[in-house]
């Protein structure tokens, strides 16, 4: 293979000092006992205790006292059961109680891997032949819980990454608000999921709600139905699907004074409580020229994996929604960066082995898929899949792939498909584009290189990739040489 590949020296390593403050809760009885004990503290003792906490943690978190207050407010039901009025507590006493229900979580203490890269919405104040980019990573901490984190960088004319200073005041979204549902569209989405026997109407729950409703209102209606009705298995199935759909939608807002390296998308809904994995970000251009950033990712609840979709225009505000349809399963869905022949297009791996392509009129509903690539060479006989969204070039859609072969070694490959008909393969590398070298093969999962998205810059393909599920680096690949190799590979 005659393709110039330059491994760069930059490495992104796990950093245990990067922490967020999370709500800590064990059991009702233990929590009540903690509240009683803190309430019994004399004022001078409570003030000293709070001062020590603030002295130790105020420089590690943006507005730690506000975090304590937020966590205190989550204890409302316990105060009611204890017959204690929250309003009787001073602001400092509330903060102290909140501190006992707060813990630090090191988001990337275990691993920092599987990156994707997209062009930053802000391309101002750059020199000639420079491009500002946003790199997303899968960060893994205690309990192997994964979240999405970011870095900002500038690619210079020589395809070196200049990483912008990394902020230390990490934070989850400043506000998490549940979706407001329109009853008609909610019923339509339930029907589109097509998981109900006998098509029993969900109105036996929704009739108590208005034309629009929140997650909390739906939850209260469900609780009332369960208390007052003897539900059949079919109706219970409908309720479970309704709650799943409602929990899967949420919005995140990050503080405007946060650096992008300080924004952490931590698991929020029940469907992703054990991890948000392998986000594939893509800069999507609408037919009218407007740009939206999407990311397909895998939600894991400890038992089941579900594909989901993130949407943002500025990386401050995000919407999360589930992906529905018969092919919305397994890992590795990757959205094309524009519509093809008037429809959204997606690469997927519905059987865990082969690459398929799907089309849809709606970005989060996918019904049918067509097989376009199967394992062929010895280094990919176990499985193949995409390593991010297809990249549009003048020669066709460039798809970076991964292949799994002997000794469960993961390598990167490449394929090229026709622009107007991406079901038609133009060429495919016969040998790996990139395989783990001696330095890259050691890690949490040995012998793995893996990427979730690449970008073109100055005639080169910039490929960030994870090294054995532990750390990350990147390489630049001469684009014209790669395309020539692909066109001559048939």
Secondary structure, DSSP 8 states (H G I E B T S, - for coil): ----EEE-S--B---TT-EEEEE----HHHHHHHHHHHHTS-HHHHHHHHHHHHHHHTTTSTTHHHHHHHHHHTTHHHHHHHT--GGGS-HHHHHHHHHTTEEEEETTSSEEEEEEEEE-S---S--TT-EEEEEEEEEE-GGG-EEEEEEEEEE-TTS-EEE----S--B--SEEEE--EEHHHHHHHHHHH---GGG--THHHHTTS-SEE-HHHHHHHHHHHHHH----HHHHHHHHHHHHHHHH-EEEE--TTS-GGGB-B---SGGGTTEEEEEEEEEEE-TTS-EEEEEEEEEE-SS-EEEEEEEESSSSEEEEEE-BSTT--SS--EE-SS-BTTBEEEEE-TTSSSEEEEEESSTTB---EEEEE---SGGGSSEEEESSS-EEETTEEEEEEEEE-GGG-EEEEEEEE-SS-TTSEEEE-SS-SEE--TTTS-SSSSSBEE-S-EEEETTEEEEEEEETTTEEEEEEEEHHHHHHHHHT--
